[in-house]
Every structure is written in structure tokens, then in C-alpha cells.
Amino acid sequence: MEKKKFVAVVGCGVWGKNIVRNFYNLNALNTVCDLDVENLKKMKELYPEIKTTSCYDDVINDPDIKAICVVTPSHTHYNFAIKALEAGKHVYIEKPISTVYKEAYELNKVATEKNLVLMVGHLLLYHPAVNRLKMLVEQGVLGKIKYVQSDRLNVNYFANDRSVMWDLAPHDVSMVSHILGKEPTRILNATGCATRKENIFDITHLTLEYEDGIVAQISDSWITPQKHVSLLVRGEKMTAILDDTVADKKLRVYDNLSPNSNNIEVMDYLEIEPLKLECEHFIKCIEEGKTPRSNGENGLMTVKILEQAEEILLGEKRLELDKVDFAMSRLRQKCQTV
């Protein structure tokens, strides 16, 4: 007997199409929702048997759909997700869960009250190399951790978010916290620069402090022509570097006491697409009633840190960003239901 398909994906743009592909390959995809007719046409050509719609109400009112994946601009996440939860649907939200702490708190509250799975797309928590590094930290291979540096630098010509921090730093904050097994205790510093649009930072630097005095430096950029995605974890004995821009051998460990830079060990791990693992995890949590690794509380922690950092960066000016139309989802305008 064929397994019932119960997942709908809302938003099938640049990233959403990857989520559509994975849930389809997992034999779970029921419907794709997007106002862009061309996007829907492409999805229908690739996956003829799925349903497509340009109205969110169609998804909400379909009894066969038990779970909704929200892959829309971050400032629209709350509106789509709260309606899904109130309709009794399990929810996966692309990172960040919201750009407002109070909204993230409300999503967690409703999901808990209704006993629904709420999962945030903190993709790197499912990255095999990241989890291999987490094992090294837990096993004490690196020694006592002293410093972490996460750089996520690239070019984004659209800049259609509140800042590069809200776009990329959720990856860094969630990943570093996952590896350390700790949450940040405070923000030591937050700086940045808006080079193209006033008050919209396209390069940011956050310095966080964790328990035991661990310092984490997080840098994100929309204006770096040469892509650079790396994570450095410095322990008292060894230093690990994860370079996510290379095709293989991403994770290397260096001996701090050796002057020979060639004295390194390449760490093995399973080569599986992180997004596939993440989508599988969402389905498993629904089917088995488990709490996701990147659950709503994990998303709430990340939003709390980033909201505090934005206040340091902008002060009262951050309220002006609430008035900016960051390419507002046309789904909301058409259906007028969220």
C-alpha cells in the first residue's frame, strides 16, 4: 500500500525548490503553494502527480495535508506558521523562525498547547561534518574549547531581508551552540556596515560569550565576491577547521603544539545531503511524536540573540525596518488570509 503523502511546501523559489525535491523524493509531498505561476509550472513539470495552488487557504483547508513547510521571506514566517498551527498542522519553518522574539515565543506556545511538531530549518544541525565536529568536542579530542570563529561570506545582489545577520547568522548561532552543547550567555559586541541601503547591514560581526568563557566570533556578508564559508574551533590541544566551500575533506584537525602546518588529520564522515537528513528528521518526528533537534525552542534562542544584536547595531532605528517592504510575499496579498 502506498504511503500517504501529507506534506505541503509553501514557497518554491531559489531555496524552496530544494525542499520540494527532497520531500518528493521521500514520497511525502502532496502540494506546492506559490503565487508565482512560472514557479508552479516548473514544479508541475518536474513532479506531475503533485497538486499545485497559488492560494494558501487551499493548503490550510486540505484534510490530507498534515504538515506545512514555510519557505517564504523571513518576515512572513509568523503569519503563515501561526495559521498552520491553529489549523492543527505540523510546521517546518525555514530559518529564522521569525525576526521578532514575541512571535517566535507565540509559535512555540501554540505548538506546545496543540502537541504539534514545530521545527526550524537550522540546516547545519544536520550536516554530517558539523556533527562529526560536535563528536570531537564532546570526546575531548580538541581539549577545552577556548574560541570559535564562523565566517559565512558571499554575494547577495537582492538583499531582501532585514540584514545579512537575519539572513545568515541563524546558521552560525544555531551551529556553534549545537557543537558546544551550550547557549550564548551574552553578546560582547555587534558591529557592521550598510554599504548599499540605509540601516540594512550587508556585513555584520557578532561576538558572543558562552559558558566557561568561550568566545565565538561570527561574521556574515552579502558583499564578498569570493565565497568563504568556514568554521574554526580552537581547543587547548587541537584546532578544527571545517571548510564548507570544498567538495570533500571538509573537516581537518591541526595539532596546536606542532610547528609543522602539515601535521593534520582529515576527519571522515558520511557524505549525505544535509537537507535530505533534515527533511527525513521532520517526517520522523511527526510519525514518532519526537521533538526535533532544531525545535521551536532552538529557534527562539537564536531569535533572542539576533534581536538583541540588532538593537546594538541600530538602536531605535531598528523600528524603521518594520516599515520596509522586503519584497512582501504576494501570497498574502492575494489570499488575504494570513
N, C-alpha and C positions, 0 to 999 in steps of 0.2 A: 504494500500500500504506500502511495507517495506521501511524503511528509508535507503537512500543510504549510503553505507559505504565509507568514504573518507579519513581515517587516515592510514598512513604507519609508522611503527616503525622501525628505523634503529639501530640495536644492541639489541640482545635478550639474553644477558648474565645474570649475577647474579641479576642486578637491572632491566635490560631491560625486562626480562620476567614478572616482576610485572606490568610494564606499558602495556605490551601486554595484560595481563589478564584483566586489568581494561578497556582498550578501547574495547576489545572484549565483555566484559560484558555490556558495554554501547552501544553495537550494532553499533560501528563506525569503527571497524578495517577492513581494506582492505588487507594490505600486511605487511609482516615482512621481513626485509632485514638483512642478516648477512652472513659473509663468512664461518663461522663455520658450516659445513654440519650437524654435530650432533645437534647443537642448533636448526637449522631449522627443522630437523627431529622431534625433540621433540615438537616444536611448531605446526607442521602439525598434529602430533598425538593427541595433545590436542584440536586443533581447525581445523578440517579437511577442512572446507569450505574457509579458508583464502588462499591468494596467498603467496608464499614464493619465494625469489630470493637471489642470492649472489652478484648481481651487482647493484650498486646504480643508474646507468643510467636507469634501468628498472623502478625504483620508480619515478625518475625525469620526465621520458617521458610518464608516465601513466596519461591520462587526467582525470581519475576518482579519482585520489589522489589529494586532495586539501590541505592537511596538512601533515607535516612530523615531527616526533618526533625523535630527535637526542639523542641517548643514547649510545654514544661511549666515549672513553677516552677523558678527558677534552681538551688536546692539539690538538685534531682533530675537535673540535666543530665548529670552524670558517669555515673550509673548507667545511664541509657538509652543514652547515647552509647558507652560502653565496650563494652556488649554488642553494639551495632550494628557497631562497628568490628571486634570479634573475630569477628563473623559474616561479615565481608567486605563490609559495606555502606558506601557513601559517606555522610557525615554532615554535615548542616547543623544548627547549634545556635543557638537564639536567644541573644542576649546576656544575661548574660556566659557565656563558655564554661563557667565553673564559679565558685564562690565560694571555691575553695581552689586555691592555686598548684600544689601537688603533683598534684592531679587534672588540672589543665589540662596540666601537663607530661606526664603519663602518656598523655593523649589524643593529644597531638602525637606522642609516641614510637610509639604503636601505629599511628597513621595513616601515619607515615613508613615504618615497617617493612613495612606491608602495601600501601604505594603507593596509599593511598586519599585521596580528597578530603575534607578537614576544613575546613569553612567556618563562620565565626561571623556571626551576624546583626547586624553593626555597620552598620545601615541607612544611616546618614548618609554613609558612604563611597560610596554610590551615588546620593546626592541631587544632581541636576543643578546646583542653586545652590551647593552646597558645592564641587563640582568646578570650577565657574566661578571661585569664590573662590580655590581652590588654584592655578588657572592664573594669576590676577592676582599671587599671591605669587611663583610661580616666574618670572614675567616681570619682576619687579621694579617693577611698577606702583605698589605701595604704598611702595616703598623698603625699607630694612632693617627687619625686624619687631622691635618692642620689647615689645609687650604684647598678650595675648589674654584676652578675657573671655567665658565661655559661661554663660548663665543658662537653666535649664530648671525653671520653677516652675509648679506646678499643684496640683490637689487629688486625693488618693487616699484614699478612705474605708476601703479594705481593709487597706492596709499589710501585705501578706502576703509580705514579703521581709525579709532581714536588716537592711536600712536603705534609705532613699531613695538613698543612694550606690550600692548594688549594683543598684538598680532603674534609675536614670537615668544615673549618671556614666559607665558604659561607653560611652554615646553620645558624651559630651563628650570623654573622654580619647582615644578612637579617632579622633574627628573632628578635634580640634585637632592630634593627631600626624600625621594624614593630610594636613592642609592645610600644616603646616610641613615635612613630609617628615623629621621628626625624632622621636625618642623622648624622654620625660622623663628627665632626669638625676638628679633628686631631688625629694622633697616638702619644700617650705619650711614648710608649715603645714597642719593639718587641724583644723577645729573644726565644731561642730554642736550640735543641741539635740534632745532626745527629749521631745516635749510630750504624748504620749499613752500610750506604752508604755515601760517602763524599759529602757534600753540599746538601744532600737530608734530610731535617729535619723531624724526625719522632715524635718529640714533640715540640710544639710551644706555646708561651704565648703572647698574644697581649693585650695591654692596650689602650683603645680608650676613647676619651673625646667627649661628646655630649653637645648640648646647655644646658644652666643653670648649667654647671659644673658637669653634671652626668658622672661618671666614669664607664666604662664597662671593665671587665677582661674576656678574652676569652682564654681558654686552650683546646688544642686538642692533641690527642695522638694516635699513631699506636702501642704503645709498652706496653699498660696497660692490664695485664692479666684479671683483674676483671673489667667488663664493668661498666662505670659510666657516665650517661647522665642526667645532671640536670641543672636547671636554677634558680637562686636566684635573686629576685628583691626586693631591700630594699628601703622602703619609710620612711618618718618621723614617721608615725604612725604604720605601719604594714609591715611585710616581707612575700612575697610569695615565695614558693618553688615548682617548677614543676619537678617531678622525672619521667622521661620517661622510666625508666627501670622496673617500676612496672606495673602490669596488669590493675589495676584500682585505683581510688582515687589518681590520679597523682598530682593533684593541691591542695595544702594546704596553708592556710594563718595563720600567727602567729602574736600575739599582741606584739609589741615591748616593751610595758610598763609592761607586766606581767612577773614575775619571774617563773611562772608555765609553763613549756615546754609543758604541755598537753592542754594548753589553745589555741587550734587551731580550725579552721573552714575548713572543706573539701568542696571545690567548685564543684558544679555539672556542667556538660556539656554533650552535645550529643556525644555518642560513635559511631563515624563514621570514617572509614578508611581515613586518610588524603589524600592518593594517589587517592582514588576514587573521593574525593571532588576536588582535583587539576585537574584531567582529565576531570571531568564534567565542571569545570570552563573554561578550554581551548576550549571545544566544544561550550559552551555558548557564549564565546567571539567571536568566528568565526561566529556563526549563528546570533548574535545580533549586531555585529560590536562594541563590547565593548573593553575597554582597560583592560588587565589582571592585577590582583593585583600584581603579580610578573612579571611586564613587562620588556622590554628591558632596560629602564632607571634604574629600580631597580637592574638589573644585572650589569649595567655599574657602578653604585655606589659601589657595592660590589667588583668588579674587581679593581677599582681605589684604594680602601683601601688596598686590598691584594697585589697589585703590589707595593705600597709604603712600605708595611710591609716587603715584600721580599727584597726590596732594603736595608732596615735597617738591615735585617738578614744577607744578603750575599754581599752587595756592588757590585763590579764589577764581583764577582764570579757567580752572577746570570746569566750572559751571557753564562756561561758554560753549564747551564741546557738546553739551547736552542739546544745544540748539542746532548743531550742524547735521545736515542730511548726508550721511555717509553712504550714498547710493542705496537708500532705503529700499528694502525688498518690495517689489511690485506685487508680490503675492498678497501682502497686507492691504494694499490699495484696492485690489480687485475684489477680494473676498470680503473685506471689511468685517472680518470675524475674529481678529486677534488683537 
